[in-house]
Amino acid sequence: DGYTIQWNNRLMREAASDRYLGNRDKAPSYHTMLSEYYLGRKLATGPGSKSDEDAPDPRFQKVAKQPTYIVNNQLVNCRKLQELPHHLINANATDIFRKECLFNFTYLMAKISAFGY
């Protein structure tokens, strides 16, 4: 699903990169926000921090949920499957990446059924 990442217009792509990714110090925070969006909860990053996974983040109450499976486990959320690992890695959330992607059976089965790899 490469077109959800690619900008059709070069000027729009450059403007967005300059605005949101121009300052490399802030880039991990943008990736953190997108990871939180796909997970539907706040990430606990940093030493000794914990996240209450069952408590929904109030910032996401009006945002559509991003489940791995959609419509009675018939459809797979391909965008989440592709984007979540990218944003977790770039947010330096390696422990959460391991838990939510690498060692998550539901995630792995959805990825295999959707993409065959």
LOVEXLO-44127 format. One record per residue: residue number from 1; residue in one letter; x, y, z of N, C-alpha, C in turn. Coordinates in pm, whole numbers, always signed. Example, Ala and Ser with C-alpha at 12.3 -4.5 7.8 and 13.67 -1.06 7.14 Angstrom:
% residues 2
 seq type n.east n.north   n.up ca.east ca.north  ca.up c.east c.north   c.up
   1    a  +1319    -569   +780   +1230     -450   +780  +1320    -330   +780
   2    s  +1285    -225   +708   +1367     -106   +714  +1290      +3   +787
% end
This chain:
% residues 117
 seq type n.east n.north   n.up ca.east ca.north  ca.up c.east c.north   c.up
   1    d    +85    -118     +0      +0       +0     +0    +89    +124     +0
   2    g   +180    +131    -93    +279     +238    -98   +223    +376   -122
   3    y   +102    +384   -175     +53     +517   -203     +4    +592    -82
   4    t    -20    +528    +29     -60     +602   +148    +59    +675   +209
   5    i   +179    +635   +172    +299     +699   +224   +351    +804   +125
   6    q   +333    +782     -2    +386     +870   -105   +295    +990   -130
   7    w   +353   +1106   -147    +279    +1226   -185   +282   +1235   -337
   8    n   +169   +1266   -395    +160    +1278   -540   +231   +1404   -589
   9    n   +221   +1511   -513    +278    +1638   -553   +411   +1658   -481
  10    r   +517   +1684   -556    +651    +1700   -499   +658   +1817   -401
  11    l   +592   +1927   -434    +596    +2044   -347   +527   +2017   -213
  12    m   +416   +1944   -216    +348    +1908    -92   +437   +1818     -6
  13    r   +503   +1723    -68    +592    +1632     +3   +707   +1710    +68
  14    e   +766   +1803     -7    +876    +1882    +47   +830   +1973   +159
  15    a   +713   +2035   +144    +661    +2124   +248   +632   +2046   +376
  16    a   +571   +1928   +363    +542    +1846   +481   +671   +1799   +547
  17    s   +769   +1759   +468    +898    +1715   +524   +966   +1828   +598
  18    d   +967   +1946   +538   +1030    +2061   +604   +959   +2097   +733
  19    r   +826   +2095   +730    +749    +2136   +848   +756   +2034   +961
  20    y   +738   +1906   +928    +725    +1806  +1033   +851   +1725  +1059
  21    l   +937   +1713   +960   +1056    +1631   +979  +1185   +1710   +966
  22    g  +1174   +1840   +943   +1293    +1923   +927  +1377   +1927  +1054
  23    n  +1313   +1933  +1168   +1383    +1932  +1295  +1391   +1788  +1343
  24    r  +1505   +1727  +1325   +1521    +1584  +1355  +1503   +1553  +1503
  25    d  +1519   +1654  +1589   +1499    +1630  +1732  +1353   +1604  +1764
  26    k  +1261   +1662  +1686   +1119    +1645  +1712  +1059   +1527  +1636
  27    a  +1130   +1473  +1538   +1075    +1364  +1457  +1028   +1245  +1541
  28    p  +1105   +1200  +1643   +1054    +1087  +1724   +920   +1116  +1791
  29    s   +895   +1242  +1828    +766    +1273  +1892   +652   +1259  +1793
  30    y   +674   +1292  +1666    +570    +1272  +1565   +544   +1124  +1544
  31    h   +650   +1046  +1541    +634     +901  +1526   +564    +842  +1649
  32    t   +593    +896  +1766    +525     +851  +1888   +376    +877  +1878
  33    m   +338    +997  +1834    +196    +1030  +1821   +125    +938  +1723
  34    l   +190    +907  +1611    +127     +817  +1513   +120    +674  +1567
  35    s   +219    +632  +1642    +214     +499  +1705    +97    +493  +1802
  36    e    +81    +598  +1880     -30     +604  +1976   -164    +600  +1904
  37    y   -171    +664  +1789    -295     +663  +1710   -330    +521  +1669
  38    y   -234    +447  +1616    -260     +311  +1570   -289    +216  +1686
  39    l   -227    +239  +1801    -250     +154  +1917   -373    +197  +1996
  40    g   -413    +323  +1983    -528     +375  +2057   -501    +398  +2204
  41    r   -375    +414  +2239    -338     +439  +2379   -204    +510  +2382
  42    k   -177    +569  +2497     -50     +640  +2515    +63    +540  +2530
  43    l   +174    +570  +2467    +291     +484  +2479   +365    +517  +2607
  44    a   +413    +416  +2673    +498     +436  +2790   +640    +412  +2744
  45    t   +713    +519  +2724    +852     +506  +2682   +941    +567  +2788
  46    g  +1058    +515  +2800   +1151     +565  +2900  +1169    +462  +3011
  47    p  +1276    +478  +3086   +1306     +380  +3191  +1203    +384  +3302
  48    g  +1152    +269  +3339   +1061     +257  +3451   +920    +304  +3426
  49    s   +888    +346  +3305    +752     +394  +3277   +662    +276  +3245
  50    k   +535    +290  +3282    +438     +184  +3258   +317    +243  +3191
  51    s   +250    +163  +3112    +129     +206  +3043    +14    +118  +3088
  52    d   -100    +180  +3111    -219     +104  +3144   -289     +71  +3012
  53    e   -265     -48  +2961    -312      -84  +2828   -463     -91  +2818
  54    d   -531    -118  +2929    -676     -130  +2925   -745      +5  +2931
  55    a   -675    +108  +2977    -736     +240  +2988   -721    +314  +2856
  56    p   -832    +351  +2792    -822     +425  +2666   -769    +565  +2690
  57    d   -696    +615  +2595    -642     +750  +2603   -752    +848  +2565
  58    p   -783    +947  +2651    -892    +1040  +2619   -868   +1120  +2491
  59    r   -742   +1132  +2449    -715    +1205  +2324   -773   +1133  +2203
  60    f   -799   +1004  +2215    -844     +926  +2101   -993    +891  +2106
  61    q  -1069    +956  +2193   -1211     +924  +2207  -1289    +952  +2079
  62    k  -1251   +1055  +2005   -1325    +1092  +1885  -1256   +1045  +1757
  63    v  -1153    +965  +1771   -1078     +914  +1657  -1122    +770  +1632
  64    a  -1141    +734  +1508   -1181     +597  +1474  -1075    +498  +1525
  65    k  -1121    +390  +1583   -1030     +287  +1633   -957    +223  +1515
  66    q   -840    +170  +1543    -758     +106  +1441   -734     -40  +1479
  67    p   -838    -123  +1472    -817     -265  +1507   -736    -335  +1398
  68    t   -673    -443  +1436    -596     -520  +1338   -689    -587  +1238
  69    y   -800    -643  +1289    -900     -706  +1202  -1026    -619  +1202
  70    i  -1088    -609  +1085   -1208     -530  +1068  -1319    -621  +1016
  71    v  -1440    -596  +1052   -1560     -666  +1004  -1550    -816  +1032
  72    n  -1577    -853  +1155   -1583     -995  +1196  -1459   -1075  +1155
  73    n  -1345   -1015  +1173   -1217    -1081  +1143  -1204   -1124   +997
  74    q  -1273   -1056   +907   -1266    -1090   +766  -1166   -1002   +691
  75    l  -1157    -875   +728   -1068     -781   +661   -954    -743   +755
  76    v   -839    -717   +696    -721     -681   +773   -692    -532   +751
  77    n   -655    -464   +858    -619     -323   +850   -475    -313   +799
  78    c   -460    -313   +667    -328     -315   +605   -245    -192   +639
  79    r   -309     -79   +649    -234      +42   +680   -172     +34   +819
  80    k   -247     -18   +915    -191      -34  +1050    -75    -133  +1048
  81    l    -92    -242   +975     +13     -344   +970   +143    -290   +913
  82    q   +132    -199   +817    +252     -142   +756   +308     -25   +834
  83    e   +223     +60   +885    +268     +184   +947   +313    +168  +1092
  84    l   +247     +85  +1170    +279      +74  +1312   +426     +38  +1338
  85    p   +482     -64  +1274    +623      -95  +1301   +716     +21  +1265
  86    h   +689     +87  +1153    +772     +200  +1110   +773    +310  +1216
  87    h   +656    +345  +1267    +648     +454  +1364   +703    +414  +1500
  88    l   +683    +289  +1541    +740     +245  +1668   +892    +247  +1665
  89    i   +950    +201  +1556   +1096     +199  +1544  +1151    +342  +1544
  90    n  +1088    +430  +1466   +1136     +568  +1458  +1105    +649  +1583
  91    a  +1015    +601  +1667    +986     +665  +1795  +1079    +611  +1905
  92    n  +1170    +523  +1868   +1262     +459  +1962  +1188    +379  +2069
  93    a  +1075    +322  +2032    +995     +240  +2124  +1017     +93  +2091
  94    t  +1140     +46  +2107   +1174      -90  +2066  +1105    -196  +2150
  95    d  +1088    -171  +2279   +1019     -270  +2364   +874    -287  +2321
  96    i   +809    -177  +2291    +670     -183  +2246   +662    -245  +2107
  97    f   +760    -216  +2022    +767     -278  +1889   +776    -429  +1901
  98    r   +859    -476  +1990    +873     -621  +2009   +741    -682  +2057
  99    k   +676    -614  +2154    +554     -668  +2212   +436    -662  +2115
 100    e   +421    -551  +2044    +304     -530  +1959   +319    -588  +1819
 101    c   +442    -606  +1773    +463     -652  +1635   +539    -784  +1626
 102    l   +659    -787  +1675    +743     -906  +1657   +692   -1029  +1730
 103    f   +641   -1011  +1851    +598    -1126  +1932   +447   -1126  +1956
 104    n   +373   -1064  +1868    +227    -1059  +1880   +169   -1152  +1774
 105    f   +115   -1265  +1818     +65    -1366  +1726    -46   -1312  +1635
 106    t   -137   -1232  +1690    -246    -1175  +1611   -191   -1086  +1501
 107    y    -94   -1002  +1536     -32     -913  +1438    +38    -995  +1329
 108    l   +115   -1092  +1369    +190    -1172  +1271    +98   -1250  +1177
 109    m     -9   -1308  +1231    -103    -1381  +1145   -174   -1287  +1048
 110    a   -210   -1169  +1094    -274    -1071  +1006   -178   -1028   +897
 111    k    -53   -1006   +932     +47     -963   +833    +68   -1073   +728
 112    i    +78   -1196   +771     +97    -1307   +677    -26   -1324   +587
 113    s   -144   -1316   +647    -265    -1334   +564   -285   -1218   +466
 114    a   -241   -1100   +504    -261     -985   +415   -154    -975   +307
 115    f    -29   -1002   +343     +80     -978   +250   +155   -1104   +207
 116    g   +134   -1213   +277    +199    -1339   +238   +345   -1346   +271
 117    y   +394   -1261   +360    +534    -1268   +402   +547   -1241   +548
% end
